Every structure is written in structure tokens, then in C-alpha cells.
């Protein structure tokens, strides 16, 4: 079995029968189903031989697929039913069937060969397709994935950087903080909805957008975090950390919006920013 973001494939390899084949599966097929389908295809090939052997052993690196086939549990996955029915048909024709688990990625030649066949199949535009029906779980999973993609695409039309940088839904962990007040402050800064004078001016054109400490600059998040002389001493540790890690001292980096930075560094930047907000008293202005 092999998979890439858009294609799932499975393969069968038998040096004894001089047989190998690979198939491209229906979009949305899970890894679990791909393993089941590979076993079912191997069983079908054996059943269709002119001379049925007295005994056959099929090797798979999916213990979950083997356990599911060999159990009596009801399932809506058609590959399980196919495998069970073929095993019963082989038994009635005099062939004893065993499905044996083997570890994956341990250089077992037959297993490595099957993996290579499946990987190659994934790269083909017009592969050897099996129009397998998706299970209920796979349909639900595919529907959710499509919904997430559509929602993310819609969200990206927003002009806010904190939305545009997202590559997936869910929580970005370094955007949170255990302290609720700090977490709220960080979210306000990223979203651009805060109590700084620049935002007050957007609501009331008669208000003063300039720095409340008397400096000649618009009081926005960039001024507050990067340049306001009032807080220069408090941002020293943050500035030194970014410089020491060869990172730019800029708003996106400080607010965790540069997703190219590794998570461990992101958390350190967030903690230094939290310290700056609290020690400077800026947190009470946002």
C-alpha cells in the first residue's frame, strides 16, 4: 500500500506465482482499506488459478487488516466481505488459507517490492484503477476534509494576516497562552481589533490616533511592539533573542505569524512577548 495527498494505491507481489500487480483506488480510500483490498486481490488471484494449491499463505504488514478479516465482526467495508467470501470459496475448493503478519520497513524483500509497486502506481496519471466503494467512515472523512478545504479557502479571502497565513484549521498552539488576559491581548494584536488609538480613530474620526505617550507616530500595534521609545528597555530581551536566532525584529515574527519558524522557537518568542506586555504595562492598553 502507498498513498500521497491525492492518490491511494495498493499492490500484490508473489515470486512463487510469478505475479505482481498494483491498483489505483477510489479517491478518499483509507490506508486501512487499501491494505484490505490488497489482501482481497491476492486471494482473488489465487482463487482464479487453474490449479488450486492445497495451502496458501498471504503476508501483510497490517495487523489491523488481518484481525478484521479473520474476526466475525460485522463491517460495512466491502473489501472485508470480499476477502472473507474468497477465503470461504478457497476452503470449499480444498485450499487452506493463512494470512500472516510481517513487520513493515524491515527489508523483507517481498514486502518492500509491494511497497515500491504501490508507490509507482501512485505516480501514474492513468493507472490500473479499482472502482472500490468507500465505506461509511471514509465517506464521512472525505466530506469533512472537503468541508475543511472549502472553509479554509473562504477564510483566506479575509484581509487579516492572522487568517491568510493559515494552511489548516485548528488551533495554532503558540497563539494561545495559559494566562487568559495575555491570550486575549495576543489575539487582539493579531486581529487588529484592540484599544489602541489607531483603532479608536477608525471608529471615531474625531479621536486622536497618535501615540498616547506624546511621540510623533500613529499608535498601532507595530509602533507599540517595535518602535515606541517608552517601552524600549522592556523589549531588549525580545530583540536580543531574535537577533541571536537570525530572525527579523518585525511584527509578523513577534506575533507568531511567520509559520516558517519552528514551533519551539515560536513558543519562546511568545513567552518573551508576554513578558514584554506585562512588564511594560502595555497589556492594560490593549
C-alpha positions as CSV (number, residue, x, y, z in Angstrom):
1,X,0.0,0.0,0.0
2,X,1.1,3.6,-0.6
3,X,-0.6,7.0,-0.6
4,X,0.1,10.6,-1.5
5,X,-2.2,13.6,-0.7
6,X,-4.5,12.8,-3.6
7,X,-4.0,9.1,-4.5
8,X,-4.1,5.8,-2.7
9,X,-2.7,2.6,-4.2
10,X,-2.2,-1.0,-3.2
11,X,-0.1,-3.8,-4.7
12,X,0.4,-7.6,-4.6
13,X,3.7,-9.4,-5.2
14,X,4.2,-13.2,-5.4
15,X,7.5,-14.6,-6.5
16,X,6.2,-18.1,-6.2
17,X,3.4,-17.5,-8.6
18,X,5.5,-15.0,-10.7
19,X,2.8,-12.4,-10.2
20,X,2.8,-8.7,-9.4
21,X,0.2,-6.0,-9.8
22,X,-0.8,-2.6,-8.4
23,X,-4.0,-0.7,-8.4
24,X,-5.1,2.9,-8.0
25,X,-8.0,3.1,-5.6
26,X,-11.0,5.4,-5.4
27,X,-10.1,8.9,-4.1
28,X,-10.7,9.0,-0.3
29,X,-9.8,5.4,0.3
30,X,-8.1,5.0,3.7
31,X,-4.8,3.3,4.3
32,X,-6.7,0.6,6.2
33,X,-9.0,-0.1,3.3
34,X,-6.0,-0.2,0.9
35,X,-4.4,-3.0,3.0
36,X,-7.7,-4.9,2.9
37,X,-8.1,-4.5,-0.8
38,X,-4.5,-5.8,-1.4
39,X,-5.3,-8.9,0.6
40,X,-8.6,-9.4,-1.2
41,X,-6.9,-9.0,-4.6
42,X,-4.3,-11.6,-3.7
43,X,-7.0,-14.1,-2.6
44,X,-8.9,-13.5,-5.8
45,X,-5.8,-14.1,-7.9
46,X,-5.2,-17.4,-6.1
47,X,-8.9,-18.5,-6.5
48,X,-8.8,-17.8,-10.2
49,X,-5.8,-20.1,-10.8
50,X,-6.5,-23.2,-12.9
51,X,-4.9,-25.4,-10.3
52,X,-5.7,-24.6,-6.7
53,X,-2.9,-25.2,-4.2
54,X,-3.6,-27.2,-1.1
55,X,-2.3,-24.4,1.1
56,X,-1.6,-20.7,0.6
57,X,-0.1,-18.1,2.9
58,X,-0.6,-14.4,2.3
59,X,1.8,-11.9,4.1
60,X,0.7,-8.4,5.1
61,X,2.2,-5.8,7.3
62,X,-1.2,-4.6,8.5
63,X,-2.2,-6.4,11.7
64,X,-5.4,-4.4,11.9
65,X,-6.5,-5.6,8.4
66,X,-5.7,-9.2,9.2
67,X,-7.6,-9.1,12.5
68,X,-10.6,-7.6,10.9
69,X,-10.8,-10.2,8.1
70,X,-10.3,-13.1,10.5
71,X,-12.8,-11.9,13.1
72,X,-16.6,-12.4,12.9
73,X,-17.2,-8.7,13.4
74,X,-19.8,-7.1,11.1
75,X,-18.4,-4.3,8.9
76,X,-19.6,-2.1,6.1
77,X,-16.2,-2.3,4.3
78,X,-16.8,-4.3,1.2
79,X,-13.1,-5.3,1.0
80,X,-13.6,-7.3,4.2
81,X,-16.6,-9.1,2.8
82,X,-14.7,-9.8,-0.4
83,X,-11.8,-11.3,1.5
84,X,-13.9,-13.4,3.7
85,X,-16.0,-14.8,0.8
86,X,-12.9,-15.7,-1.2
87,X,-11.4,-17.5,1.8
88,X,-14.6,-19.5,2.2
89,X,-14.6,-20.3,-1.6
90,X,-10.9,-21.4,-1.4
91,X,-11.7,-23.6,1.6
92,X,-14.6,-25.3,-0.2
93,X,-12.3,-26.0,-3.2
94,X,-9.7,-27.6,-0.9
95,X,-7.3,-24.7,-0.3
96,X,-6.4,-23.8,3.3
97,X,-5.7,-20.1,3.6
98,X,-3.5,-18.3,6.2
99,X,-2.9,-14.6,6.4
100,X,0.3,-13.9,8.3
101,X,1.5,-10.6,9.8
102,X,5.1,-9.4,9.0
103,X,6.7,-6.2,10.2
104,X,6.9,-3.3,7.8
105,X,10.1,-1.5,6.7
106,X,12.4,-4.2,7.9
107,X,13.8,-5.0,4.4
108,X,11.6,-8.1,3.8
109,X,12.1,-8.3,0.0
110,X,8.5,-9.2,-0.9
111,X,7.0,-6.5,1.3
112,X,9.5,-3.9,0.1
113,X,8.7,-4.9,-3.5
114,X,4.9,-4.5,-3.0
115,X,5.5,-1.0,-1.4
116,X,7.6,0.0,-4.4
117,X,4.9,-1.2,-6.8
118,X,2.2,0.8,-4.9
119,X,4.4,3.9,-4.8
120,X,5.0,3.7,-8.6
121,X,1.3,3.3,-9.2
122,X,0.6,6.5,-7.2
123,X,2.7,8.5,-9.8
124,X,0.7,7.2,-12.8
125,X,-1.9,9.5,-14.3
126,X,-3.8,6.6,-15.9
127,X,-3.1,3.8,-13.6
128,X,-4.7,0.4,-13.1
129,X,-7.9,1.5,-11.4
130,X,-10.2,-0.3,-9.0
131,X,-13.6,1.5,-8.5
132,X,-14.0,0.4,-4.9
133,X,-16.9,1.7,-2.9
134,X,-15.9,3.9,0.0
135,X,-17.0,2.8,3.5
136,X,-19.3,5.0,5.6
137,X,-16.4,6.1,7.7
138,X,-14.4,7.0,4.5
139,X,-17.3,9.0,3.1
140,X,-17.7,10.9,6.3
141,X,-13.9,11.6,6.5
142,X,-13.9,12.7,2.8
143,X,-16.9,15.0,3.4
144,X,-15.2,16.6,6.4
145,X,-11.9,17.1,4.5
146,X,-13.8,18.8,1.6
147,X,-15.7,21.0,4.1
148,X,-12.4,22.0,5.8
149,X,-10.8,22.8,2.5
150,X,-13.8,24.9,1.4
151,X,-13.9,26.7,4.7
152,X,-10.2,27.4,4.7
153,X,-10.5,28.7,1.1
154,X,-13.3,31.1,2.2
155,X,-11.4,32.3,5.3
156,X,-8.3,33.1,3.2
157,X,-10.4,35.7,1.4
158,X,-10.2,37.7,4.6
159,X,-7.6,40.5,4.6
160,X,-6.3,39.8,8.0
161,X,-2.8,38.3,8.1
162,X,-3.6,36.0,11.0
163,X,-6.2,34.3,8.8
164,X,-4.3,34.4,5.5
165,X,-1.2,32.6,6.9
166,X,-3.2,29.5,7.9
167,X,-2.6,26.3,6.0
168,X,-5.2,24.3,8.0
169,X,-8.0,24.7,10.5
170,X,-7.5,24.2,14.2
171,X,-5.5,25.8,17.0
172,X,-2.1,27.2,16.4
173,X,-0.6,26.4,19.8
174,X,1.8,29.3,20.2
175,X,-1.1,31.7,19.5
176,X,-2.5,30.6,22.9
177,X,-1.4,31.3,26.4
178,X,-2.3,29.9,29.8
179,X,-3.0,33.3,31.1
180,X,-6.4,34.4,29.8
181,X,-5.6,38.1,29.8
182,X,-2.4,37.6,27.9
183,X,-4.1,35.3,25.4
184,X,-6.8,37.8,24.8
185,X,-4.2,40.5,24.3
186,X,-2.3,38.5,21.8
187,X,-5.4,37.7,19.8
188,X,-6.4,41.3,19.7
189,X,-3.0,42.3,18.4
190,X,-3.1,39.7,15.6
191,X,-6.6,40.5,14.6
192,X,-6.1,44.3,14.7
193,X,-9.1,44.8,17.0
194,X,-7.8,46.5,20.1
195,X,-8.0,49.6,22.2
196,X,-5.0,51.4,20.7
197,X,-5.6,54.9,19.4
198,X,-5.3,53.9,15.7
199,X,-8.3,51.5,16.1
200,X,-10.3,54.1,18.1
201,X,-9.7,56.5,15.2
202,X,-11.2,54.0,12.7
203,X,-14.4,54.1,14.8
204,X,-14.3,57.8,15.6
205,X,-12.6,60.1,13.1
206,X,-12.5,62.9,15.7
207,X,-10.3,60.9,18.1
208,X,-6.5,61.3,18.2
209,X,-4.7,58.3,16.6
210,X,-1.3,59.4,17.7
211,X,0.9,57.8,20.5
212,X,-0.5,58.4,23.9
213,X,3.0,59.0,25.3
214,X,3.5,62.0,23.1
215,X,5.7,60.6,20.4
216,X,5.1,61.6,16.8
217,X,3.7,58.3,15.5
218,X,0.4,56.6,15.0
219,X,-0.3,54.3,17.9
220,X,-0.8,51.0,16.2
221,X,0.5,47.5,17.1
222,X,3.6,48.0,15.0
223,X,4.5,51.2,16.9
224,X,3.7,49.7,20.3
225,X,5.7,46.4,19.7
226,X,8.6,47.7,17.7
227,X,9.4,51.4,17.9
228,X,7.7,53.3,20.8
229,X,10.7,54.7,22.8
230,X,8.6,54.5,26.0
231,X,9.0,50.7,26.1
232,X,12.5,50.2,24.6
233,X,14.0,48.9,27.8
234,X,11.3,46.3,28.2
235,X,11.8,44.9,24.6
236,X,15.5,44.4,25.0
237,X,15.3,40.6,25.7
238,X,13.0,40.0,22.8
239,X,15.2,42.0,20.5
240,X,18.3,40.1,21.6
241,X,16.6,36.7,21.2
242,X,15.5,37.4,17.7
243,X,18.9,38.8,16.7
244,X,20.7,35.7,18.2
245,X,18.5,33.4,16.2
246,X,18.9,35.5,13.0
247,X,15.3,36.4,12.9
248,X,14.0,39.8,11.8
249,X,12.6,42.1,14.5
250,X,9.3,42.6,12.8
251,X,5.6,42.4,13.8
252,X,4.8,39.1,12.0
253,X,7.7,37.3,13.7
254,X,6.9,38.7,17.1
255,X,3.1,37.8,16.8
256,X,3.8,34.2,15.6
257,X,2.6,34.8,12.1
258,X,5.8,33.7,10.4
259,X,5.0,30.0,10.2
260,X,8.4,29.2,8.7
261,X,9.8,29.4,12.2
262,X,9.9,26.1,14.1
263,X,7.4,25.6,16.9
264,X,10.0,25.5,19.7
265,X,11.3,29.0,18.8
266,X,7.7,30.2,18.3
267,X,6.9,29.4,21.9
268,X,10.0,31.2,23.2
269,X,9.1,34.3,21.2
270,X,5.5,34.1,22.5
271,X,6.8,33.9,26.1
272,X,9.2,36.8,25.6
273,X,6.3,38.8,24.1
274,X,4.1,38.0,27.0
275,X,6.8,39.2,29.4
276,X,7.1,42.4,27.5
277,X,3.4,43.1,27.5
278,X,3.1,42.5,31.3
279,X,6.4,44.2,32.4
280,X,5.8,47.3,30.2
281,X,2.2,47.6,31.3
282,X,1.2,47.6,27.6
283,X,-1.3,44.8,28.3
284,X,-3.6,47.3,30.0
285,X,-3.7,49.4,26.9
286,X,-4.8,46.6,24.5
